[in-house]
């Protein structure tokens, strides 16, 4: 029988979506504790987690010997300290995006997790969508062929109501704007499909809201495989969409436009020949739909804890996202191309702020 891990959710905002993912697998997880400064919000989330207690202090969470996993759903500027404290307390850790605000902090967390023998899993739940999975499978089977170009559009809407929350829109607490808080998922999917980024040129601006962080941004990327990608992001779109479009040697693939589930079906897979169409159909006939989102990521996390196998999302995956964000912000600040990888001697290694 599989061990049932006891979870403490720290932060009852996005923590509500995490809770739904845990509740999808009651045989694997028990949400035992909800921690939030707002007792009313904590109680509301606890009502959706049968048997969960509530508290308002992270230290109380860490002192609980019966808590195995600390799931951090706090504002970005609080992530690093909370993760370090949870690891030091001997807990496994899950943390929302963006993981932290610098490559230096990512590397310090990786060292801390290794030293204490605990697992740290960043959240990237959109990796587990069936539409994305189809294209990944076609790439792995050689059906897609060489990549040519990709365009990634994150065109969302955020206004004064969203930024009424005090920590949002401030560099010191949100750490970044549309690149970091909204587009990070789509950019992670780009790298999941095409691999590492080699070079970045970016521009950012604040045009939509009276905030400190950027809400309009564009970038040109050269990928390590030689293909190109264009990124476009804004928080001033009249219609919220996320669109990922990839042109390969053998096919063109385009996601659905749903802003928060672009990795799910349906995706358009357009072959360049009838022969390629036959190969696509034959390959996809081998795939069965699977669970998506948080539930799938958490189930795979449980499997990794049980078997000692690889995590479904690793700290190296988060590092790649933070490295891209670092390059985007540094390019925008300096007006220069930025080559990756970024090492400890680079000016932006310790943060873009």
TASUL-V687254 format. One line per field, one symbol per residue. ss: DSSP state (H for helix, E for strand, - for the rest). A space follows every 10 residues. Layout:
ss = ???
This chain:
ss = ----EEEEEE ----HHHHHH HHH-----EE EEEEE---HH HHHHHH---- --EEE--HHH HHH-----EE EE---HHHHH HHHHHHHH-- -EEEE----- --HHHHHHHH HHHHHH---E EE--HHHH-H HHHHHHHHHH ------EEEE EEEEEEE--- -HHH------ HHHH---HHH HH-HHHHHHH HHHH--EEEE EEEEE----- -----EEEEE EEE----EEE EEEE-EEEEE EEEEEEEE-- EEEE------ -------EEE E--HHHHHHH HHHH------ --HHHHHHHH HHHHHHH--- ----HHHHHH HHHHHHHHHH HHHH---EE- ---------- ---
